[in-house]
Amino acid sequence: MMDALSANQSRTPGHQWAGQNGWSAASPPGPLCNPLPSFQHLSLGSPSDQRPGHDHLQVSNHHGCLSDLRNHSQSMVFTDNAELSVQHYIPDAHVSHVVPAASHERNIPPCSLPLMNNGSQPSNPQGASAYPPHSPYQTISAPFHPPYSHHVALNGPQSLQQTPISPPSFGQGADQNPQCARQPAYEKNVESPVSAGYVHTSASPNSPIQQQPQWALPSQSRGNTKEFVSSAAVQDGNITPQSPNSESRYGLDPELLPNAVKVIAEDRAEWGGKVFVSEPFSQLPPLATTSCIVEDRGNTSPFAIRSLSYCVPCEGQTALLSRLPLGALVTPLSKQNAGEEPVPLCKEPECVLGCSCCGASMCPAMGWQDCGQRFYCPFCGKLSEVPWQHYQPTNGVEGARVDKDKRPELSVGSYEILHSQKGEPAALLLAIDVSASALRGGHLEFVTQQIHSLLTSLNSEDGDSLSDVRVGLMTYDSRIHLYNLSPALSRPHMLVIMETEDLQLPVTDGLLVSLKDCIHSIDSVLELIPQFSAECDDSSGVPMELPVRAGLAILQALSSPGKLLIFHTASLTEMGHTSSSSGFFGSNKPKSIFQPSEPSVSLAKECVRQGCGVHLFVLSQQDVGGAWPGHIPYLSGGALHTYSHLQGELDRERFTTDLKRIAETHTGYKAELRMFVSKDLRVSGCYGLFLPGPAPSQVVMATLDQWTTLAVELSHTRGLDEKRGVAIQTVLSYSTRTGDRRTRVHTLTLRCSPHLQDAFRHFQAQTLLTFYCKKMYCAVLERPLQELREELQTEVTEALASYRKHCSSASVSAGQLVLPQYLRALPVYINSLRKSEVLLPGLRNSIHQRLQQRCQVLALDTSGTVTHFYPLLLPLPLSAEDSIPPNPEQALRCRALSLEPRGLYLVHAPLTLLLWVGTQVPASTLVELFNTSCFSALSSGETKLPVLENPLSLSVRSLVDTLNSLVPCARKLWVVKQGDTCEEALQRHLVEDKSPNGGASYADFLYHLHINSVRLLQ
């Protein structure tokens, strides 16, 4: 077998803080493996190709044979650690025999993913075919304990057809997209002389191998784990054509591949609406996509800190063997679910102080000694004295303090400390472009009306009133116009600043005034703004830094944090930015256009120090060239919002929603996040939307909200104590809107184990996807995209190989794909990430769209990230009779085969909302939903569903409103008609199919993950 890599091997970090992962991304030498069982007489290669001293798997030089797929028995077994029954999908009620492992745990028959067996595929490689119907469902009791692994046997038929087939073209997208020349080998190598097939052997009738023919590859295929070797699909003459984007080029039946939708549905059935008790060293929590109530009993909610693995290997070398990262996802201001208790609040003088050595806050992980006089800190391993004011004796064998249940810092995993000092309240500063372009655009009147409506709404808020928020207003072209809104004045005064190079404020009085005191003054200015006359020529554009510097100067002069909302129309230029986009996709060098210019970084740092979050509303639709305006907004905790001149009703509605959401969202200002981990671990990397600091364990942000999520990477410094476990703590210090200074503390305790299998059992695919996304999207600033895609595949391949080698049964044959139970959906998630528009650019993706999407996805939490890379595909009812309200629990797999011409389907992702309409949708349905009876009369593109008083219209519009409330930014609904040119927008979200940009289908990617993982064991 492959030897374990030493601890000093590492890969190139994707972030300046990324620590060594302890293993090399390079592949071992040698030919691509043949995933065959160990047939004693099946030597398929020259002796020089076979490496002695390894496992029984052998590289072969025998050409695989294609098989007739008729009458082959299929079986699918899902293992469950808690049950003794095994569920099979068996078309012909035949279960193949598997010899139990010699270990203490018996092995159940692995689930098999056979080739399609309703005939054969046509010889045309571009053909399409429908899949066979679902297999009958049958439950078979097994008199043994299921294993913790989820085995997927990639079985073939028993009959053989000695017909080698030349490989077809790998998808149309690769041929049509010249950028695919830069893709990894597995996305472009369509001439590889590999043929999928099966090996015939004269094994005895009782042999398990006879029941499980395997995938075979010829030995002339060379490459490493980064290569995606293409192969011919199995050909036969009876299978009806299927979608070219959905078909498996190797004859796999996608219906039987691990199903991400089913994994989510199973978790929701188990935990949806129920209570998850979060205790120290608790087990795996519900998935991030499952809405449940979390009861904090000493461990923080998984929605605040979600560990990649809930069982950490004791030794660093064991962690390296898993080939999976250690770390956590942190959402410091995560929103509480309905029914949960709010985060407890305690005042600073009354709170027991934390560790005096490392600065960690008090938490249940602290160990009390000497009858409560001292406590042991798990983060630095030192003892601290308890001040006499906070002393209480301990009681019981565990040594818990007698006042434990009365103090949140001693009993719960999440709590807040209210500090005695108070700073300036946050301000809302509005900057409106009044250049010639803005005045000609004709939308200033609408913008000022919406600002007026927003301020009126804030002034009349009940309960947590926002009427005392301080508000400022300024306008600008090539100059800055400030307004004195002091209530002592009879009318507002304007101050014009001509010198903008070295911006100085002559006065500060009246620039920020309480909303309830200046609402009438602001209204009078807003009424006059649309009547301004152009005084300056803006043909050369207006630097976006100009309003940012002016707003920052106001906040600095008054020592106030806040949000700066800029409404910009003129052509954008960026100071000091000279990079060009020419040759961007063809270059293998670091992509400088992804990186902000030095002036932008410097200005963003000033915003962070002041606690100024910039939100830029770009109201024009012009090309901004190389000056992408989003660097400063996203680095300061804000965002970039783009619109098309605000002429259409949909853009205006989206603008109104975004404006109101930004002003009302609960936000932390001047945020400083510190991370503490057990003394035998260290924080080796941190990934997210923020400016890097001197250490990865400390992050400073201007503002953050409930969606802001960071990925933290951990590594061992020495062995962990299995009895003590692991503790992770995040301490967020921030200011509220009213100026209160608070500290929110989250602490998570995890178990440790010396066994590698325990670590694999406690990983979750959704958490790993979010971690990889944030790490790779941060790495695009420094590294070529092709290298990142290859690294993703290599990491997953090596993880599967490691699990296969160290955790699976010896009876598992080489043709069986072996996946950990909770990582069944990982391949489809990773494939979707690899072919995302950020990592795999297409001809229709502009650089600015990719920059925008990168920042938007980086800011998402775990649930949003999962939904982005595997959207929710919901079938809609066709009439009121067959309609119960559309239910997210009824989601379908994201592939073209899920779409029927007679159906309506809603595709929900955090950044997109699509409504697909089939060509055979009944006319009555079109009338009830779109108020038209003709499919051809229905227009594709942006739309708003008409308000019709019928059950179907009401249920669909209610579902759209519900889904829109779950995302951080407003979206427009896109109608996509079947067969229309805009259907490519939908294809990008059918992530199990081939991507329009040339990315591989899920079935093909999974096939090669298996091949390369077995190859590593040769």
MIDOTI-748036 format. One record per residue (C-alpha): residue in one letter; y, z, x. Coordinates in steps of 0.25 Angstrom, whole numbers, plus 2048, in hexadecimal, padded with zeros to 3 digits. Last residue first. Layout:
aYZX...
END
This chain:
q8027E87FBl8097F37F4l8177EC7F4r8107E07EDv80D7E87E1s81C7EB7DFn81F7DC7E1i8157D77D7h8197E17CCl8287DF7CEh8257D07CDy81F7D17C0l8297DB7BBf8347D07BEd82D7C57B8a82B7CD7ABy8397D27AAs83F7C47ACa8457C07B9g8547BE7BBg85A7B07BBn8687B27B6p8647AF7A8s85A7BB7AAk84B7BA7A7d8467C279Ce8447D179Bv8537D379Cl8577CC78Fh8657D1791r86A7C579Aq8637BC790l86D7C0785a8797BB78Ce8717AF78Fe8717AC780c87F7A8781t87B799780d87479B772g86679A770q8657A7768k8727AB764v8797B676Cv8837BF765w88B7C876Fl8917D576Ak89D7DA773r89B7E777Ba8A37F377Cc8A17FC788p89980978Bv88D806783l88680E778s89180C76Dn88F7FD76El8807FF76At88480775Dd88E7FD759v8847F175Bl87A7F9753s8847FB748r8877ED747v8797E9746s8767F373Bl8827EF733s8807E0734l8717E272Fp8757EB724n87F7E371Ee88F7E471Dl8937DA728v89D7DD733p89C7D173Cl8957D3749k89E7D1754t89C7C575Ee89C7C176Cg8937B576Fs88B7AC766s8907A6758l8877A674Ca889799745s87C79374Af87579F744c87A79C736s87B7A772Ct8887AE730n88D7BC72Ef8887C173Bl87F7CC738e87B7CA729v87D7BB729l8757BA736t86A7C2730s86A7BA723a8697AD72Cp85C7B2732v85C7B3741q8547A6746t85D7A3752g85D7B1758v8697B9759w86C7C1765l8767CC764l87B7D1772l8827DE776t8867DF785l88B7E978Fp8827F578Ca8777EC787h8727E9779v86B7DC775l86B7DB766y8607D2760l8607C9753g8537C3750r84C7B674Ap84D7AF758e8457BA75El8497C276As8407CB771l83A7BF779a8477BD780r8467CB787c84D7D8787r8417E0780l8457E5772a84C7F176Cq8477F8760e84C806764p85A800764n859800755p85F7F574Cp8617FB73Ei8557F9735s8557EB731d84A7E372Be8517E371Da8607E3723s85D7D672Al85A7D0738p8597DD73Fl85E7DE74Dp8547DE759l85A7E6765l85A7E2773l85F7EE77Bp8637EA789y85B7EC796f8647EC7A2h8707F079At8687FA791v86380179Dt8718027A3g876807796s86C812795t86E8167A4d87D8177A4l88680B7A6a89180A7B0l8898027BAv8877F87AEq8967F67ACc8997F47BAr88E7EA7BDq8927E37B0q8A07E17B4l89D7DC7C2r8937D27BCq89D7CD7B2h8A77CC7BDi89E7C47C6s89C7BA7BAn88E7B97B4r88B7AC7AEl8847A67BBg87B7B27BCp87C7BF7C5l86F7C77C8l8737D57CCv87F7D77C3e87A7CE7B8s86D7D67B7k8607CF7BCr85C7DB7C5l8607E57BAs8577DE7B0n84C7DE7BAi84E7ED7BDy84D7F07AEv8417E77ABp83A7EE7B7l83D7FC7B3a8387FC7A5r82B8027A9l83180C7B1y82E8187A9q81F8167AAp81E8127B9l81B8047BAv80E7FD7BFl80C7EE7BEq7FE7EB7BEg7F87DF7C6a7F67E87D3s7EC7F07CBv7EE7FF7C7s7E18067CAa7E880E7D6s7F18157CCs8008147CDc80981E7D4h80A81B7E3k80880C7E4r80C8077D7y8188107D6s81C80B7E4a81A7FC7E0l8237FE7D3a82E8057DBe82D7FA7E6t82F7EF7DCv83A7F77D5e8427F87E2t83F7EA7E6q8447E47D9l8517EC7DAe8537E87E8e8517D97E5r85C7DA7DBl8657E17E4e8637D77F0q8667CC7E6l8737D27E2p8787D47F0r87D7E27F4e88A7E97F5l8917EA7E8v8847E67E1a87E7F47E5c8857FB7DAy87F7F37D0m8717F57D7k8738047D7k8788057C9c86D7FC7C3y8628037CBf8658107C6t86680B7B7l8598047B8l8528107BFt8578197B3q85280F7A9a84480E7B0q84281D7B0f83C8247BBh8348317B9r82582C7BBf8298257C8a82D8327CEd8208397C9q81882E7D0l81E8317DDh81983F7DEp8208497E6s82784D7D9c8358527D6r83B8567C8l8498547C4t85585C7C1l8628557BBt87085C7BBh87C8577B5v88A85E7B7r8978597B0t8A485F7B7r8B085F7AFr8BF85E7B1d8C885E7A5g8D38547A5t8D2850796r8CB843798t8C084B7A0s8C084C7AFy8B484B7B8s8AA8527C1l89C84D7BFv8908557C6t88384E7C7q8768567CAi8688517CEa85D85C7D0v8508597D6g8438617D5r8428707DAk8338707DAe8308637E0d83A8667ECl8408597F1g83D8527FEr84884E807t855845806h85083E7FAs8598337F3l8618327E7e8688277E0v8738297D5a87681F7CAl8838217C3t8868217B4t8938207ADw89081E79Eq89682B799d8A38297A0l8A98297AEt8B78297B4a8BD8287C2m8B082A7C9v8AC8327D6v89D8327DAq89783C7E3s88883C7E7p88982E7EDa8938337F8p8A082E7FEg8A48277F1p8A081A7EAl8AA8157DFf8A38167D1l89B80D7C8g88C8127CBy8838147D6c8808217DEg8788227EAs87082B7F4v8728387ECr8698427F4l85C8497F2d8568567F9k86285E7F4s86085B7E6v86B8527E0f87A8537DEm8838497D8r89284A7D7l89A8427CDe8AA8427CEa8B183D7C2k8C083B7C1y8BF8397B2g8B483B7A9t8B483279Ch8B083478Et8B3826788e8BF82577Ea8C881C786i8BD81378Br8B681277Dk8C380E776l8C7803780d8B97FE780t8B87FD771t8C57F676Ff8C37EC77Ar8B57E9774e8BB7E7766r8C67DE76Cd8BC7D6774l8B47D4767e8C07D075Fg8C37C5769q8D07C3770l8CF7CF779h8D37C6785s8C47C5788y8C07D378Ct8BC7DB799h8BA7EA79Al8B97EF7A8a8B57FE7AAg8B980C7AEg8B28167B7s8BC8137C3l8B280A7CAy8B08027BDp8BF8007BBi8C37FD7C9h8B87F27CBg8B97EB7BEp8C57E17C0w8BC7D67C7a8C67CF7D0g8BE7C37D5g8C27BA7CAv8C87C17BEd8C47B67B4q8CC7B77A8q8C77BE79Bs8D37C7798l8D37D5792v8CE7DC79Ff8CD7EB79Al8CC7F47A7h8C88027A6v8CC80A7B2g8C78197B3c8D18227BBg8CC82F7C0q8D782F7CBr8CD82F7D7v8C58247D0c8D181C7CDe8D581D7DCk8C78187E0a8C880C7D6l8D58087DDs8CF8087EBv8C28017E6s8CB7F67DFp8D47F57ECe8C77F37F4s8C17E87EBp8B67EB7E2q8A87E67E6f89F7DD7DDi8A77D27E3s8A37D57F0k8947D27EDp88D7D67F9k8887CA801n87C7C17FBs8867B77F6g8837AC7ECf8887B47E0f8967B77E5g8987A97ECs8A67A97E6s8AA7B67E0s8B67B97E8s8BB7C57EFt8CA7C77F1h8CD7D47EAg8D97DC7F0m8DF7DE7E3e8D87D97D7t8DD7CF7CDl8DB7CE7BEs8E27C47B5a8EA7CB7ABt8E47D279Fh8E27E17A2f8E07ED799i8DF7F87A3l8D980679El8DB8117A8k8D381D7A5g8D782B7AAp8D98357B5s8E683C7B6s8EE8417C2l8FB83C7BBa9008337C7q8F182F7CAl8EF82B7BBi8FC8227BBa8F981C7C9l8EB8197C4g8F08117B8a8FA8097C1r8EF8067CCv8E58027C1p8F07F97BAl8F27F27C7e8E47F17CCm8E17E67C2p8E97DD7CAv8F17D47C0g8EF7C57C1s8F67BA7C9s8FB7B47BCd9017C17B7d90F7BD7B7c9187C87B3e9217CB7A7a9187C879Bs91E7CD78Ef91A7DA788q9187DA779p9097DE779i90D7EA781l9177EF777e90E7F576Cl9067FC777v91380377Cs91680876Fd90880D76Di90881477As91581C776h90F820769i90282576Fc90A82D77Ad90883C776k8FA83B770l8F683377Cs8FA83D786v903836790l90082F79El90C8277A3g91683079Dd91B8367AAt91682F7B6v9228297BDp92581F7C8l91681B7C9q9138147D6l90A8087D8d90B8027E6e9077F37E3t90C7F47D5e91B7F47D7m9217F07C9i91E7FC7C2v9247FC7B4l9278097ACm92780879Dh92C813794p926817787r92F81B77Bs936827777l93282F783a92D83D783p91F83877Es91D83378Dl91782578Cn91D820799y91781279Bl91380B7A8h9157FC7AAi90E7F77B7r9117E97BDs9097DC7BFd9057DE7B0y9047EC7ABt9047F67A0m9038057A0l8FF810796g8FB81E798v8F3828790r8EF836791v8E483B788d8E984677Es8E583D772l8D783C777s8D284776Dd8C484C76Fg8C4850760d8CC846759e8D183975Fs8DF834759n8E6831766l8DA82A76Cs8D982175Ft8E881E761l8E681B770l8DB81276Ds8E280A761h8EF80976Ai8E6803776q8DF7FA76Cq8ED7F5767t8F27F3775v8E67EA778f8E77E276Ce8F67DF76Fl8F37DC77Dh8E97D1779g8F27C5779g8EE7C0786r8FC7BB78Al9017C978Ca8F57CD794s8F67C179Da9057C379Fs9037D17A3v9037DD79Ad8F67E479Fi8F47F1798a8F17FE7A0l8EC80A798l8EA81879El8E1823797a8E383079Ea8DA83B7A2p8DE8497A1e8E48507AEg8DB85A7B5k8D58677B0q8D08737B9s8C687C7B2h8BA8747B3l8B18717A8i8A28707ADe8998677A6y88A8687A3s87D8607A5g86F8657AAv86F8727A1s86C8807A4l8748867B0e88187E7AFp88087F7A0r88188F7A0k87C897795d86D893796k86D8987A5d8748A57A3v8688AD7A8r8678A57B4a85A89D7B7g8518A37C2e84489B7BDv83C8A87BDg8458AF7B3n8548B37B4t8608B07BDp86C8B97BEq87A8B47BAy8868B17C4h8918A87C0q89D8B17C4w8958B77D0p8958A97D6v8878A37D8e8838A17E7s87E8947EBl8718907F1k86E8837F8g8648777F5c87086D7F4f86D8677E7p8628717E2c86C87C7E3y86688A7E3f86D8957DCr8728A37E0q8758B07D9g86C8AD7CDc8618B77D0d8608B37DFq85D8A57DBw86189A7D1g85D88C7D2m8678817CFa8618767C6p86787B7B9c8758767BEm88187B7C6s8898717CCa88686B7DAg89186E7E4c88886D7F1c88A87B7F6s8918837EBc88687F7E1g88B8807D3l89488A7CCv8908917BFc89988C7B4e8A38967ADp8AF8927B6e8AD8837B4k8AB8837A5c89E87F79Fl89B872796p88E86F791v88B860790p88A85D781e87D86077Ae875853776g87484E767a87B84176An87983D778q883842783k88A83878Bs88883779Al89483C7A2p88D83D7AFt8838317ADv87B8327BAl86E8297BDa8658307C7g85E82D7D4l85182A7DBp84E81B7DDl8418157DBr8388107E7s82E81B7E3l82981C7F2l8388207F6a83782C7ECt82A8317F3q83182F800g83D8387FCe8338437F8c83484B7EBp83483F7E2v83D8417D6c8388437C8y84283F7BDs8448317C4l8518297C3s8588357BEr8618357B2i86E83D7B2a87783E7A7f86F83779Cp86383E7A2s86984B79Ct86A8567A6n85F8607A9g86086E7A6r85C86E797d865863792e86085D785v86184E785i861847778c85C839777s86082A778t857822780t85D817789a85E821795l84F823794p84A831790p84983C79Bl83D83C7A5q83884A7A7s8418577A9f84285E7B6p84D8677B0e84E8657A1s85385A799v84E85B78Bf84D84D784v85084F776k84D84376Cg855838766g84D82D76Ew843834777e83582F775a83882376Dr844820775d83B820782e83181777Ba83C80D777i84280D785v83580A78Bk8327FF780v83F7F8783a83C7F8792n82E7F1790p8247F079Bl81E7E279Bl8147DF78Fe81D7D6787p8227CF794d8147C8795l8137C47A3g8107B57A6y8167B57B4r8227AE7B1s8257B77A5e82C7B179As8397B7794n8447AE79Ap83B7A1798s83A7A6789q82C7A4784p823797782t81679977Ai80A79D782n7FE794781g7FE78B78Ed7FD794799q8057977A5v8077A47ADa8147A57B2a8177A07C0s81C7A97CBs8297AE7D0v82A7B87DBf8357C27D9e8387C67E8k83E7D47EBt8307DA7EDn82D7D17F9g8297C27FBr81E7B97FCs8167B17F2q80B7AA7FAs8017B47F6p7FF7B07E8l8037BA7DDa7F97C07D2w7FC7C87C6q7EF7CF7C1p7E37CE7B9q7E17DC7B2q7D37DD7AAq7CC7D87B6i7D27E27BFp7CD7ED7B6s7BF7EA7BBn7B57EC7B0p7B27DD7AFs7B07DC7BEa7BA7D57C6s7B87C67C9t7C77C47CBh7D17BB7C5v7DF7BD7CAy7EB7BA7C1g7F87B27C2a8067B17C5s8097A67CFv8127A87DBp81779C7E3s8267A07E3e82E7957DFv83679C7D5n83C7A67DFk84A7A87D9e8497B67D1y83E7BC7DAa8457B87E7p8527C07E3q85E7B87DDr8687B17E5a8647A37E1c8657A97D3q8747A67D4p8717977D1n86D79B7C2q8667907BBd8597917C2a8587A07C2g85C7A17B3q8517977AFg8467A07B3f83C7A17BFs8387937BFp8297917BEp81F7957C8s81378B7CBi80778E7C4p7F97917C9t7EE78E7C0q7E17967C2q7E079B7B4l7D97A97B3s7D47B17A8q7D57C07A9p7E37C17A4g7EF7C87ABn7F37D67ADl8007DC7B1a7FC7EA7AFv8087F37ACh8068017B0h80F80C7ABs80D8187B5y80C8267B1p7FD8257AEp7F78267A1h7ED83279Ff7DF82E79Bp7D682C78Fa7DF82078As7E181E77Bi7E3810777t7EF80C76Eq7F07FE76Ay7FC7F4767p7F97E6765s7FF7DD76Fh80D7D776Cp80D7C8769p80C7BE775y8197BA77Ba8217AE778s8227A3782a82C79B78Ag82B790794q83378E7A0p82778E7A9n8217837A1s8127847A3p81178C796q80C79A796s7FF79E792g7F77A4786n7FA7B077Fn7F77B878Bm8057BC791l8027C279Fp7FE7D179Fl8067DD7A0s7FB7E87A1c7FC7F779Ep7F47FF7A8p7E78057A3i7E98147A4n7E881B7B2r7E28287B4e7E98337BBh7E283B7C5s7E182F7CEa7D58267CFa7DC81C7C6p7D58177B9v7CF8097BAv7D68007B0h7CF7FA7A4s7D67EF79Cv7D97F278Eh7D57E7784a7DB7E8775d7DD7D9775p7ED7D9775i7EE7E777By7FB7EF77Bh7F67FC780q7FA80A77Dv7F4815786s7F2823780l7F282F789e800832787a80B83A78Fn80C83179Cd80C824794t806817798f80980A791v7FD801792m7FE7F278Fs7F17EA78Eq7EF7DB78Ds7E27D378Ch7E27C5790n7DE7BB785r7E57AF78Cl7EE7B0797d7E77A57A0s7EA7A97AEl7F27A47B9c7EC7A67C7g7F27AE7D3h7F07A77E0h7E87AF7EAn7F07B37F6s7EF7C27F3v7F67CF7F7q7ED7DA7F5l7EE7E77EDh7E47F27F2d7EE7FA7F9h7F37F8807g7ED7FA814p7EC7EB818r7F77E1814q7F27D480Fd7F97C7813s7F37C6820p7E57C681As7E97B9812g7EB7BB803l7E47BC7F6s7D97C57F9l7D27C87ECh7C47CD7F0q7C77DC7EDf7D07DA7E2s7DB7E47E3p7E37E17D7l7EE7D77D8p7FD7D77D9n7FE7CC7E4c8097D17EDl8147C97F3p8117C6802g8147D080Dp81F7D8812p8247E480Bs8317E3803a83E7E8807a8457F27FEs8427FD807w84080B803g848818805n8528167FAq85D818804g86981D7FEa8738157F6w88181B7F9q88780D7FDh8808077F1g8757FD7F1p86E8037FDt8667FA806r8587FE806s85180A80Cq84680D815n84781B81Ca83E822812s83281A816l82B81080Da81E813807d81380A80Cm80E7FF804m800800800
END
